Amino acid sequence: MIYGNRVRLRAVEKDDLPRFADWLNDPEVRQGLTVFLPLSQTDVEKWFEKMLERPQEERPLVIEIEAEDAWVPVGNCGLFGLDWRLRTAEVGIFIGAKKYWNQGYGTDVVRLILRHGFNTLNLNRVFLRVHADNPRAMRAYEKAGFVHEGRMRQARFYAGEYVDVLLMSVLRSEWQDGTI
C-alpha cells in the first residue's frame, strides 16, 4: 500500500470490479474520462485480465479513504505509458464515488501518486491530459503542482460537442513534497 494522510492506494482486486463497473456506467463519472460508452461486467473483467499482463508499476491502483472507521474504495489512479529512458509517465485518476467529490481527495491522490512517481519510480516528468470542461480536475492538478503546457483544440467529442484537451505536467525540479 502507498499511504498518504487521508488516502491510500492499493492494488486492484477482482472483487473491486463490480464497483468499477457501477462507477464507469455513471455518465457524470464518465464525462471526465476517455471511456465514453457504458461497460458490462464482462468488459471490466476483460480489462482486469489485460491489466494483470502490464508491468506492475503501470497497473492502476484503487484509491481508498478513511471514512466511518474503515477504508472505503472511492476510485482509481495510476501511472502509465512509462518511458524509462526519458523518465516520464502519464497519470490518470478518477473518483467514482460521487459523494466524495469536492472534498480535496483528488488533490491528495495526485500529490501521493506524484510522490510515488518521483521518489519510488525515479521519474523526472509526470504529465496528464484534462478536458477543458472539467474545472474541478484542473483545480486539483494545479494545487498538486501541475502547470499548463499546451492545448489540443477540439480533441474530444462527447455528448454532441467538441472540447479542447489541455496538457499539464510537473517536473521533479518543480515538485514540492510537503503536503502528503
MDTraj code that builds the backbone (N, CA, C; nanometers):
import mdtraj as md
import numpy as np

residues = "MET ILE TYR GLY ASN ARG VAL ARG LEU ARG ALA VAL GLU LYS ASP ASP LEU PRO ARG PHE ALA ASP TRP LEU ASN ASP PRO GLU VAL ARG GLN GLY LEU THR VAL PHE LEU PRO LEU SER GLN THR ASP VAL GLU LYS TRP PHE GLU LYS MET LEU GLU ARG PRO GLN GLU GLU ARG PRO LEU VAL ILE GLU ILE GLU ALA GLU ASP ALA TRP VAL PRO VAL GLY ASN CYS GLY LEU PHE GLY LEU ASP TRP ARG LEU ARG THR ALA GLU VAL GLY ILE PHE ILE GLY ALA LYS LYS TYR TRP ASN GLN GLY TYR GLY THR ASP VAL VAL ARG LEU ILE LEU ARG HIS GLY PHE ASN THR LEU ASN LEU ASN ARG VAL PHE LEU ARG VAL HIS ALA ASP ASN PRO ARG ALA MET ARG ALA TYR GLU LYS ALA GLY PHE VAL HIS GLU GLY ARG MET ARG GLN ALA ARG PHE TYR ALA GLY GLU TYR VAL ASP VAL LEU LEU MET SER VAL LEU ARG SER GLU TRP GLN ASP GLY THR ILE".split()
xyz = np.array([
    [0.0844, -0.1183, 0.0000],
    [0.0000, 0.0000, 0.0000],
    [0.0884, 0.1240, 0.0000],
    [0.0331, 0.2287, -0.0562],
    [0.1001, 0.3587, -0.0559],
    [0.0106, 0.4511, 0.0270],
    [0.0638, 0.5005, 0.1370],
    [-0.0172, 0.5777, 0.2317],
    [0.0098, 0.7270, 0.2231],
    [-0.0988, 0.8043, 0.2284],
    [-0.0931, 0.9478, 0.2482],
    [-0.1616, 0.9788, 0.3798],
    [-0.1913, 1.1053, 0.4041],
    [-0.2576, 1.1430, 0.5288],
    [-0.4042, 1.1025, 0.5313],
    [-0.4746, 1.1236, 0.4203],
    [-0.6186, 1.0950, 0.4162],
    [-0.6564, 0.9879, 0.3162],
    [-0.5607, 0.9441, 0.2378],
    [-0.5874, 0.8455, 0.1327],
    [-0.4791, 0.7390, 0.1327],
    [-0.5129, 0.6261, 0.0744],
    [-0.4118, 0.5240, 0.0484],
    [-0.4424, 0.4621, -0.0872],
    [-0.3396, 0.4061, -0.1474],
    [-0.3508, 0.3419, -0.2780],
    [-0.3131, 0.1958, -0.2612],
    [-0.3917, 0.1079, -0.3224],
    [-0.3630, -0.0356, -0.3140],
    [-0.3899, -0.1001, -0.4494],
    [-0.3422, -0.2218, -0.4619],
    [-0.3624, -0.2977, -0.5856],
    [-0.5109, -0.3258, -0.6076],
    [-0.5479, -0.3348, -0.7339],
    [-0.6853, -0.3693, -0.7720],
    [-0.7052, -0.5195, -0.7504],
    [-0.8161, -0.5550, -0.6879],
    [-0.8536, -0.6947, -0.6673],
    [-0.9777, -0.7256, -0.7510],
    [-0.9985, -0.8519, -0.7775],
    [-1.1123, -0.8930, -0.8599],
    [-1.2457, -0.8469, -0.7992],
    [-1.2564, -0.8443, -0.6646],
    [-1.3835, -0.8022, -0.6054],
    [-1.4082, -0.6526, -0.6166],
    [-1.3115, -0.5749, -0.6678],
    [-1.3334, -0.4324, -0.6945],
    [-1.4119, -0.4110, -0.8243],
    [-1.4150, -0.5112, -0.9103],
    [-1.4679, -0.4934, -1.0458],
    [-1.6152, -0.4526, -1.0517],
    [-1.7045, -0.5095, -0.9718],
    [-1.8439, -0.4626, -0.9786],
    [-1.8568, -0.3135, -0.9431],
    [-1.7789, -0.2686, -0.8476],
    [-1.7796, -0.1267, -0.8104],
    [-1.7301, -0.0417, -0.9275],
    [-1.6216, -0.0857, -0.9939],
    [-1.5698, -0.0123, -1.1099],
    [-1.6764, -0.0031, -1.2187],
    [-1.7453, -0.1150, -1.2446],
    [-1.8500, -0.1151, -1.3476],
    [-1.9596, -0.0156, -1.3113],
    [-2.0009, -0.0128, -1.1856],
    [-2.1028, 0.0846, -1.1423],
    [-2.0561, 0.2269, -1.1663],
    [-1.9341, 0.2577, -1.1238],
    [-1.8822, 0.3932, -1.1402],
    [-1.8743, 0.4320, -1.2872],
    [-1.8185, 0.3421, -1.3688],
    [-1.7950, 0.3749, -1.5093],
    [-1.9224, 0.3742, -1.5930],
    [-2.0305, 0.3269, -1.5366],
    [-2.1584, 0.3334, -1.6057],
    [-2.2392, 0.4552, -1.5647],
    [-2.1841, 0.5391, -1.4804],
    [-2.2470, 0.6647, -1.4412],
    [-2.1998, 0.7721, -1.5396],
    [-2.2898, 0.8297, -1.6192],
    [-2.2485, 0.9296, -1.7188],
    [-2.1735, 1.0489, -1.6581],
    [-2.2071, 1.0880, -1.5364],
    [-2.1369, 1.2001, -1.4726],
    [-1.9916, 1.1652, -1.4436],
    [-1.9663, 1.0433, -1.4011],
    [-1.8290, 0.9981, -1.3754],
    [-1.7542, 0.9867, -1.5071],
    [-1.8173, 0.9267, -1.6067],
    [-1.7533, 0.9052, -1.7381],
    [-1.7201, 1.0349, -1.8095],
    [-1.7916, 1.1417, -1.7786],
    [-1.7743, 1.2668, -1.8526],
    [-1.6296, 1.3149, -1.8529],
    [-1.5570, 1.2954, -1.7452],
    [-1.4187, 1.3416, -1.7397],
    [-1.3167, 1.2400, -1.7860],
    [-1.3617, 1.1255, -1.8334],
    [-1.2710, 1.0166, -1.8697],
    [-1.2686, 0.9929, -2.0201],
    [-1.1754, 0.9101, -2.0636],
    [-1.1722, 0.8731, -2.2053],
    [-1.2752, 0.7647, -2.2357],
    [-1.3256, 0.6970, -2.1333],
    [-1.4327, 0.5983, -2.1506],
    [-1.5597, 0.6760, -2.1834],
    [-1.6257, 0.6413, -2.2930],
    [-1.7446, 0.7177, -2.3303],
    [-1.8679, 0.6317, -2.3526],
    [-1.8510, 0.4995, -2.3463],
    [-1.9644, 0.4091, -2.3619],
    [-1.9825, 0.3277, -2.2339],
    [-2.1052, 0.2861, -2.2054],
    [-2.1272, 0.2004, -2.0888],
    [-2.0468, 0.0704, -2.1005],
    [-2.0094, 0.0148, -1.9846],
    [-1.9308, -0.1080, -1.9799],
    [-2.0094, -0.2175, -1.9090],
    [-2.0005, -0.3383, -1.9607],
    [-2.0618, -0.4522, -1.8930],
    [-1.9644, -0.5066, -1.7893],
    [-2.0138, -0.5916, -1.7027],
    [-1.9265, -0.6589, -1.6065],
    [-1.8213, -0.7411, -1.6806],
    [-1.8590, -0.8013, -1.7916],
    [-1.7646, -0.8796, -1.8724],
    [-1.6546, -0.7896, -1.9284],
    [-1.6909, -0.6688, -1.9749],
    [-1.5903, -0.5737, -2.0242],
    [-1.4888, -0.5416, -1.9153],
    [-1.5369, -0.5180, -1.7947],
    [-1.4488, -0.4821, -1.6838],
    [-1.3600, -0.6008, -1.6462],
    [-1.4140, -0.7211, -1.6522],
    [-1.3344, -0.8410, -1.6228],
    [-1.2246, -0.8610, -1.7282],
    [-1.2559, -0.8352, -1.8554],
    [-1.1542, -0.8445, -1.9612],
    [-1.0454, -0.7396, -1.9395],
    [-1.0864, -0.6167, -1.9009],
    [-0.9895, -0.5114, -1.8698],
    [-0.8961, -0.5584, -1.7572],
    [-0.9532, -0.6199, -1.6533],
    [-0.8754, -0.6675, -1.5391],
    [-0.7704, -0.7701, -1.5828],
    [-0.8108, -0.8653, -1.6657],
    [-0.7169, -0.9686, -1.7114],
    [-0.6030, -0.9066, -1.7925],
    [-0.6348, -0.8108, -1.8798],
    [-0.5294, -0.7436, -1.9575],
    [-0.4403, -0.6593, -1.8673],
    [-0.5005, -0.5966, -1.7666],
    [-0.4248, -0.5134, -1.6732],
    [-0.3188, -0.5964, -1.6009],
    [-0.3501, -0.7203, -1.5681],
    [-0.2556, -0.8062, -1.4967],
    [-0.1335, -0.8407, -1.5814],
    [-0.1437, -0.8234, -1.7141],
    [-0.0304, -0.8501, -1.8027],
    [0.0663, -0.7322, -1.8094],
    [0.0240, -0.6158, -1.7639],
    [0.1106, -0.4970, -1.7648],
    [0.2196, -0.5093, -1.6581],
    [0.3296, -0.4356, -1.6765],
    [0.4288, -0.4300, -1.5689],
    [0.3623, -0.3751, -1.4418],
    [0.4068, -0.4203, -1.3267],
    [0.3428, -0.3840, -1.2010],
    [0.3348, -0.2331, -1.1800],
    [0.4393, -0.1610, -1.2203],
    [0.4399, -0.0156, -1.1979],
    [0.3400, 0.0591, -1.2872],
    [0.2835, -0.0086, -1.3872],
    [0.1852, 0.0545, -1.4753],
    [0.0428, 0.0058, -1.4494],
    [0.0233, -0.0655, -1.3423],
    [-0.1119, -0.1121, -1.3093],
    [-0.1832, -0.0055, -1.2267],
    [-0.3106, 0.0163, -1.2543],
    [-0.3850, 0.1142, -1.1753],
    [-0.3937, 0.0701, -1.0296],
    [-0.4183, 0.1671, -0.9441],
    [-0.4318, 0.1440, -0.8006],
    [-0.5683, 0.1917, -0.7551],
    [-0.6253, 0.1217, -0.6589],
    [-0.7527, 0.1628, -0.6008],
    [-0.7248, 0.2756, -0.5013],
    [-0.8060, 0.3799, -0.5094],
    [-0.7999, 0.4902, -0.4134],
    [-0.8944, 0.4564, -0.2990],
    [-0.8421, 0.4599, -0.1780],
    [-0.9259, 0.4393, -0.0606],
    [-0.9108, 0.5577, 0.0340],
    [-1.0211, 0.5929, 0.0996],
    [-1.0188, 0.6982, 0.2004],
    [-1.0658, 0.6395, 0.3323],
    [-1.0209, 0.7011, 0.4406],
    [-1.0653, 0.6564, 0.5725],
    [-1.1957, 0.7283, 0.6045],
    [-1.3023, 0.6507, 0.6136],
    [-1.4353, 0.7058, 0.6417],
    [-1.5108, 0.6059, 0.7278],
    [-1.5772, 0.6567, 0.8272],
    [-1.6575, 0.5706, 0.9151],
    [-1.5747, 0.4564, 0.9724],
    [-1.4531, 0.4882, 1.0169],
    [-1.3631, 0.3915, 1.0813],
    [-1.3257, 0.2735, 0.9927],
    [-1.3255, 0.2927, 0.8624],
    [-1.2847, 0.1867, 0.7690],
    [-1.2275, 0.2526, 0.6435],
    [-1.1508, 0.1753, 0.5679],
    [-1.1008, 0.2227, 0.4396],
    [-1.2066, 0.1933, 0.3336],
    [-1.2473, 0.2984, 0.2619],
    [-1.3555, 0.2892, 0.1642],
    [-1.2994, 0.3157, 0.0249],
    [-1.3176, 0.2234, -0.0724],
    [-1.2743, 0.2487, -0.2099],
    [-1.3598, 0.3591, -0.2731],
    [-1.2938, 0.4556, -0.3374],
    [-1.3670, 0.5670, -0.3985],
    [-1.3286, 0.5915, -0.5442],
    [-1.2265, 0.5237, -0.5958],
    [-1.1853, 0.5477, -0.7337],
    [-1.0579, 0.4724, -0.7659],
    [-0.9922, 0.5147, -0.8737],
    [-0.8616, 0.4565, -0.9039],
    [-0.7720, 0.5585, -0.9720],
    [-0.6437, 0.5264, -0.9732],
    [-0.5445, 0.6144, -1.0358],
    [-0.4263, 0.5286, -1.0770],
    [-0.3367, 0.5876, -1.1519],
    [-0.2166, 0.5152, -1.1891],
    [-0.1292, 0.5942, -1.2829],
    [-0.0116, 0.5419, -1.3015],
    [0.0852, 0.5963, -1.3967],
    [0.0928, 0.4980, -1.5126],
    [0.0927, 0.5487, -1.6329],
    [0.1008, 0.4596, -1.7478],
    [0.1823, 0.5255, -1.8576],
    [0.2137, 0.4453, -1.9605],
    [0.2974, 0.4960, -2.0690],
    [0.4356, 0.5339, -2.0203],
    [0.4875, 0.4608, -1.9210],
    [0.6193, 0.4938, -1.8662],
    [0.7258, 0.4823, -1.9746],
    [0.8093, 0.5820, -1.9816],
    [0.9240, 0.5819, -2.0718],
    [1.0471, 0.5893, -1.9828],
    [1.1145, 0.4768, -1.9678],
    [1.2259, 0.4698, -1.8733],
    [1.3472, 0.5482, -1.9209],
    [1.3636, 0.5679, -2.0501],
    [1.4767, 0.6481, -2.0991],
    [1.4563, 0.7951, -2.0676],
    [1.3335, 0.8448, -2.0918],
    [1.3032, 0.9858, -2.0657],
    [1.2589, 1.0107, -1.9218],
    [1.2325, 0.9031, -1.8478],
    [1.1883, 0.9127, -1.7076],
    [1.0571, 0.9901, -1.6984],
    [0.9597, 0.9521, -1.7814],
    [0.8327, 1.0224, -1.7865],
    [0.7168, 0.9225, -1.7842],
    [0.6014, 0.9703, -1.7380],
    [0.4806, 0.8881, -1.7373],
    [0.3596, 0.9797, -1.7387],
    [0.2468, 0.9233, -1.7828],
    [0.1194, 0.9948, -1.7796],
    [0.0417, 0.9459, -1.6580],
    [-0.0293, 1.0351, -1.5929],
    [-0.1098, 0.9985, -1.4774],
    [-0.2576, 1.0032, -1.5151],
    [-0.3330, 0.9103, -1.4596],
    [-0.4776, 0.9093, -1.4764],
    [-0.5424, 0.8876, -1.3411],
    [-0.6555, 0.9511, -1.3188],
    [-0.7254, 0.9393, -1.1909],
    [-0.8739, 0.9613, -1.2126],
    [-0.9543, 0.8921, -1.1329],
    [-1.0954, 0.9288, -1.1236],
    [-1.1487, 0.8906, -0.9864],
    [-1.2326, 0.9756, -0.9347],
    [-1.3077, 0.9469, -0.8127],
    [-1.4465, 0.9051, -0.8609],
    [-1.4790, 0.7784, -0.8437],
    [-1.6063, 0.7262, -0.8922],
    [-1.7201, 0.7419, -0.7926],
    [-1.6867, 0.7459, -0.6641],
    [-1.7882, 0.7603, -0.5597],
    [-1.8201, 0.9093, -0.5446],
    [-1.9283, 0.9523, -0.6088],
    [-1.9582, 1.0960, -0.6198],
    [-1.9816, 1.1639, -0.4859],
    [-2.0198, 1.0904, -0.3842],
    [-2.0428, 1.1543, -0.2542],
    [-1.9125, 1.2064, -0.1936],
    [-1.7986, 1.1662, -0.2504],
    [-1.6688, 1.2143, -0.2018],
    [-1.6069, 1.3200, -0.2945],
    [-1.6819, 1.3647, -0.3934],
    [-1.6341, 1.4727, -0.4795],
    [-1.6278, 1.6035, -0.3998],
    [-1.5420, 1.6936, -0.4447],
    [-1.5306, 1.8292, -0.3886],
    [-1.4907, 1.8294, -0.2418],
    [-1.4112, 1.7313, -0.2010],
    [-1.3626, 1.7270, -0.0631],
    [-1.2103, 1.7235, -0.0567],
    [-1.1441, 1.7480, -0.1697],
    [-0.9983, 1.7544, -0.1714],
    [-0.9282, 1.6208, -0.1878],
    [-1.0031, 1.5127, -0.2021],
    [-0.9390, 1.3818, -0.2158],
    [-0.8616, 1.3696, -0.3464],
    [-0.9140, 1.4276, -0.4540],
    [-0.8435, 1.4215, -0.5822],
    [-0.7057, 1.4846, -0.5733],
    [-0.6973, 1.6011, -0.5103],
    [-0.5679, 1.6682, -0.4935],
    [-0.4745, 1.5816, -0.4102],
    [-0.5262, 1.5243, -0.3010],
    [-0.4433, 1.4391, -0.2157],
    [-0.3901, 1.3193, -0.2931],
    [-0.4751, 1.2584, -0.3744],
    [-0.4334, 1.1415, -0.4521],
    [-0.3273, 1.1813, -0.5544],
    [-0.3470, 1.2929, -0.6220],
    [-0.2492, 1.3363, -0.7221],
    [-0.1144, 1.3637, -0.6553],
    [-0.1154, 1.4273, -0.5396],
    [0.0107, 1.4507, -0.4670],
    [0.0769, 1.3191, -0.4283],
    [-0.0029, 1.2227, -0.3856],
    [0.0508, 1.0932, -0.3453],
    [0.1084, 1.0170, -0.4640],
    [0.0399, 1.0188, -0.5773],
    [0.0907, 0.9468, -0.6946],
    [0.2159, 1.0163, -0.7498],
    [0.2244, 1.1495, -0.7338],
    [0.3474, 1.2193, -0.7722],
    [0.4631, 1.1776, -0.6814],
    [0.4376, 1.1689, -0.5518],
    [0.5426, 1.1247, -0.4597],
    [0.5914, 0.9854, -0.5000],
    [0.4979, 0.8979, -0.5320],
    [0.5333, 0.7631, -0.5764],
    [0.6147, 0.7688, -0.7067],
    [0.5695, 0.8489, -0.8023],
    [0.6392, 0.8588, -0.9305],
    [0.7795, 0.9151, -0.9176],
    [0.7964, 1.0202, -0.8390],
    [0.9275, 1.0834, -0.8273],
    [1.0195, 1.0090, -0.7294],
    [0.9675, 0.9666, -0.6152],
    [1.0532, 0.9059, -0.5130],
    [1.0724, 0.7560, -0.5288],
    [0.9725, 0.6848, -0.5793],
    [0.9834, 0.5392, -0.5927],
    [1.0289, 0.4994, -0.7325],
    [0.9680, 0.5599, -0.8340],
    [0.9987, 0.5204, -0.9717],
    [1.1077, 0.6061, -1.0357],
    [1.1518, 0.7103, -0.9664],
    [1.2600, 0.7968, -1.0145],
    [1.2253, 0.8649, -1.1472],
    [1.0998, 0.9099, -1.1587],
    [1.0592, 0.9818, -1.2791],
    [1.1094, 1.1259, -1.2730],
    [1.1198, 1.1877, -1.3886],
    [1.1574, 1.3286, -1.3974],
    [1.0392, 1.4163, -1.4367],
    [0.9421, 1.3594, -1.5094],
    [0.8278, 1.4366, -1.5577],
    [0.7028, 1.3497, -1.5530],
    [0.5966, 1.4061, -1.4998],
    [0.4665, 1.3398, -1.4996],
    [0.3696, 1.4350, -1.5682],
    [0.2927, 1.3840, -1.6623],
    [0.2005, 1.4699, -1.7361],
    [0.0617, 1.4084, -1.7368],
    [-0.0341, 1.4868, -1.7825],
    [-0.1717, 1.4393, -1.7934],
    [-0.2432, 1.5188, -1.8999],
    [-0.3579, 1.4673, -1.9365],
    [-0.4494, 1.5343, -2.0282],
    [-0.5785, 1.5558, -1.9514],
    [-0.6341, 1.6741, -1.9611],
    [-0.7589, 1.7035, -1.8922],
    [-0.8509, 1.7764, -1.9885],
    [-0.9778, 1.7428, -1.9825],
    [-1.0749, 1.8078, -2.0709],
    [-1.1012, 1.9494, -2.0220],
    [-1.1088, 2.0423, -2.1163],
    [-1.1251, 2.1839, -2.0825],
    [-1.2564, 2.2115, -2.0094],
    [-1.3511, 2.1207, -2.0168],
    [-1.4785, 2.1399, -1.9472],
    [-1.4805, 2.0702, -1.8104],
    [-1.3617, 2.0471, -1.7537],
    [-1.3510, 1.9815, -1.6236],
    [-1.2716, 2.0689, -1.5258],
    [-1.3292, 2.1814, -1.4842],
    [-1.2551, 2.2740, -1.3972],
    [-1.2197, 2.2141, -1.2611],
    [-1.3022, 2.1232, -1.2094],
    [-1.2730, 2.0616, -1.0794],
    [-1.1408, 1.9848, -1.0870],
    [-1.1208, 1.9090, -1.1934],
    [-0.9963, 1.8335, -1.2098],
    [-0.8780, 1.9282, -1.2297],
    [-0.8959, 2.0311, -1.3124],
    [-0.7861, 2.1253, -1.3352],
    [-0.7404, 2.1898, -1.2048],
    [-0.8362, 2.2261, -1.1209],
    [-0.8036, 2.2871, -0.9918],
    [-0.7214, 2.1902, -0.9057],
    [-0.7626, 2.0647, -0.9016],
    [-0.6893, 1.9641, -0.8233],
    [-0.5468, 1.9480, -0.8753],
    [-0.5308, 1.9440, -1.0071],
    [-0.3980, 1.9271, -1.0656],
    [-0.3097, 2.0487, -1.0372],
    [-0.3664, 2.1674, -1.0497],
    [-0.2884, 2.2890, -1.0218],
    [-0.2441, 2.2928, -0.8752],
    [-0.3334, 2.2567, -0.7836],
    [-0.2979, 2.2541, -0.6411],
    [-0.1844, 2.1561, -0.6136],
    [-0.1786, 2.0488, -0.6921],
    [-0.0739, 1.9478, -0.6744],
    [0.0564, 1.9871, -0.7431],
    [0.0582, 2.0991, -0.8169],
    [0.1818, 2.1476, -0.8776],
    [0.1895, 2.1385, -1.0285],
    [0.0867, 2.0878, -1.0942],
    [0.0889, 2.0793, -1.2401],
    [0.0762, 2.2180, -1.3015],
    [0.1430, 2.2376, -1.4141],
    [0.1328, 2.3624, -1.4889],
    [0.0796, 2.3311, -1.6290],
    [0.0096, 2.4259, -1.6851],
    [-0.0439, 2.4107, -1.8206],
    [0.0714, 2.4225, -1.9190],
    [0.0722, 2.3324, -2.0168],
    [0.1784, 2.3412, -2.1161],
    [0.1278, 2.3312, -2.2592],
    [-0.0002, 2.3084, -2.2769],
    [-0.0495, 2.3030, -2.4135],
    [-0.1980, 2.2764, -2.4210],
    [-0.2498, 2.2935, -2.5406],
    [-0.3928, 2.2740, -2.5661],
    [-0.4085, 2.2037, -2.7004],
    [-0.4844, 2.0970, -2.6996],
    [-0.5199, 2.0290, -2.8232],
    [-0.6648, 2.0689, -2.8524],
    [-0.6808, 2.1506, -2.9535],
    [-0.8117, 2.2082, -2.9827],
    [-0.9088, 2.1038, -3.0339],
    [-1.0287, 2.1053, -2.9759],
    [-1.1387, 2.0172, -3.0156],
    [-1.0929, 1.8723, -3.0328],
    [-1.0139, 1.8236, -2.9389],
    [-0.9572, 1.6888, -2.9478],
    [-1.0463, 1.5820, -2.8851],
    [-1.1585, 1.6239, -2.8283],
    [-1.2500, 1.5289, -2.7655],
    [-1.3912, 1.5568, -2.8135],
    [-1.4638, 1.4503, -2.8406],
    [-1.6046, 1.4634, -2.8781],
    [-1.6856, 1.3884, -2.7750],
    [-1.7749, 1.4583, -2.7068],
    [-1.8563, 1.3963, -2.6030],
    [-1.9912, 1.4661, -2.5968],
    [-2.0962, 1.3889, -2.5923],
    [-2.2328, 1.4410, -2.5800],
    [-2.2628, 1.5461, -2.6871],
    [-2.2185, 1.5189, -2.8093],
    [-2.2509, 1.6059, -2.9210],
    [-2.1665, 1.7311, -2.9351],
    [-2.0602, 1.7446, -2.8553],
    [-1.9767, 1.8657, -2.8615],
    [-1.8291, 1.8299, -2.8682],
    [-1.7542, 1.9137, -2.9382],
    [-1.6089, 1.9031, -2.9384],
    [-1.5546, 1.9891, -2.8251],
    [-1.4573, 1.9356, -2.7539],
    [-1.3994, 2.0039, -2.6388],
    [-1.2478, 1.9995, -2.6513],
    [-1.1821, 2.1069, -2.6097],
    [-1.0361, 2.1094, -2.6081],
    [-0.9837, 2.0158, -2.4992],
    [-0.8651, 1.9615, -2.5223],
    [-0.7955, 1.8817, -2.4224],
    [-0.6681, 1.9571, -2.3860],
    [-0.6502, 1.9794, -2.2561],
    [-0.5345, 2.0533, -2.2074],
    [-0.4262, 1.9567, -2.1624],
    [-0.3027, 1.9940, -2.1880],
    [-0.1869, 1.9168, -2.1416],
    [-0.1283, 1.9890, -2.0212],
    [-0.1001, 1.9134, -1.9155],
    [-0.0401, 1.9690, -1.7945],
    [0.0726, 1.8753, -1.7511],
    [0.1721, 1.9308, -1.6845],
    [0.2812, 1.8465, -1.6358],
    [0.3429, 1.9077, -1.5112],
    [0.4215, 1.8253, -1.4456],
    [0.5044, 1.8714, -1.3340],
    [0.6382, 1.7996, -1.3466],
    [0.7446, 1.8748, -1.3259],
    [0.8799, 1.8201, -1.3299],
    [0.9284, 1.7946, -1.1879],
    [1.0171, 1.6986, -1.1745],
    [1.0734, 1.6708, -1.0416],
    [1.1306, 1.7970, -0.9786],
    [1.1987, 1.8811, -1.0575],
    [1.2620, 2.0031, -1.0024],
    [1.1609, 2.1057, -0.9545],
    [1.0357, 2.0968, -1.0011],
    [0.9309, 2.1910, -0.9601],
    [0.8485, 2.1381, -0.8430],
    [0.8566, 2.0109, -0.8199],
    [0.7667, 1.9424, -0.7275],
    [0.8075, 1.9661, -0.5825],
    [0.7072, 1.9889, -0.4995],
    [0.7278, 2.0062, -0.3559],
    [0.6577, 1.8925, -0.2825],
    [0.7306, 1.8148, -0.2046],
    [0.6706, 1.7020, -0.1320],
    [0.6534, 1.7387, 0.0146],
    [0.5634, 1.8322, 0.0437],
    [0.5453, 1.8681, 0.1825],
    [0.4051, 1.8498, 0.2329],
    [0.3155, 1.8024, 0.1491],
    [0.1757, 1.8036, 0.1905],
    [0.1148, 1.6660, 0.2093],
    [0.1823, 1.5621, 0.1689],
    [0.1243, 1.4271, 0.1850],
    [0.2133, 1.3486, 0.2792],
])
top = md.Topology()
chain = top.add_chain()
for i, resn in enumerate(residues, 1):
    res = top.add_residue(resn, chain, resSeq=i)
    for name in ("N", "CA", "C"):
        top.add_atom(name, md.element.get_by_symbol(name[0]), res)
traj = md.Trajectory(xyz[None], top)
